[in-house]
Amino acid sequence: MKAAIFHGAHQPLTIEEIATPTPKAGEILVKVAGCGVCHTDLGYLDHGVPTGKKPPLILGHEASGTVAAVGAALAVAPPGHGPALPFREGDRVVLPAVYGCGQCKLCRSGRENICENMTFIGSNVDGAYAEYVAYPAHAAVALPAELPLVESAIIADATTTPFHAVVNRGQVRAGDAVVVIGCGGIGLNCVQIAAAVGARVIAVDIVDQKLAWARQFGAAATLNSKSVERLDKEIRKLTGGGGADISFECIGNPATQEQAFNAVRTGGRVVMVGYADKPMSLVTGRVMFREIEIVGSLGCRVVDYPRVIELARQGRIKVAELVTARFPLEEINSAFDLLRRGEGIRSVITPC
């Protein structure tokens, strides 16, 4: 099969012919229909963020496709997962970006997305910038016929990660005032999921086109933070004086993390969705005196994927509209160039 191979930071991916994987017991072999182009991969390529497995490695963690082969059944299902789903050749599936071991304390307490032995495809194991990928059957999720196969690749991360952030970590409820800072792929999905839950969403970015997209995906108000003197004051005006109930930082920048903190009311909640490798400035006395909660959010539990897929099937959240470009596998480096330039919402690689 053809695959895009990652040999190390600051090098383009190379298209190579390698052996097609054979599914082990409990695995399925998936013919990849689409795999999203994500900033996480850009971290490996441009910034030297280490992968879980040393290169050479196939990146790509946001995949959908069809089952091409099924490995032997396991005599015993993985702990905590119940019997493996009965996938057959031709079934349509989405492959969650991360999945847990099912055995550690975190998995057994329902927090498999931060499993002590987490597997992240395209980092710990070979990913889906390839024609085929082997994947555990117990973690794969069936995709209904009503949803587009290629574009639904983004459900594997770009849609489900915001769902976990909004619903599980942010605990957003109908009527809440929500601020989303950063309207890239993750931020726009935070906007539309919070709006679907019933929140009034204020979207913040420095690019007017992204703010226009945010309005398209459900934002009630938008703010270009470059065009205002004090973002927190503008947010207080839009929320009746007190600030937002919950804010989401979707960039991973210390400056915007501080903005997210300053955006919430007394007793509010700040959810850190973007990854940052530099510290932010934080007056902990304000956290204490105002009882502000600051929580992190990583990925999504596999158990929540069917809920997200059902929201998409009902049309309550959009999927296909978020995919603004497709690239064949051979043009994957051009797709990353597009991401570097900040153009479009989400690109998808179509290996087959």
Summary of the structure (lengths in Angstrom):
residues: 352
radius of gyration: 20.1
end to end distance: 9.9
largest distance: 63.2
contacts: 1279
relative contact order: 0.16
helix: 30%
strand: 26%
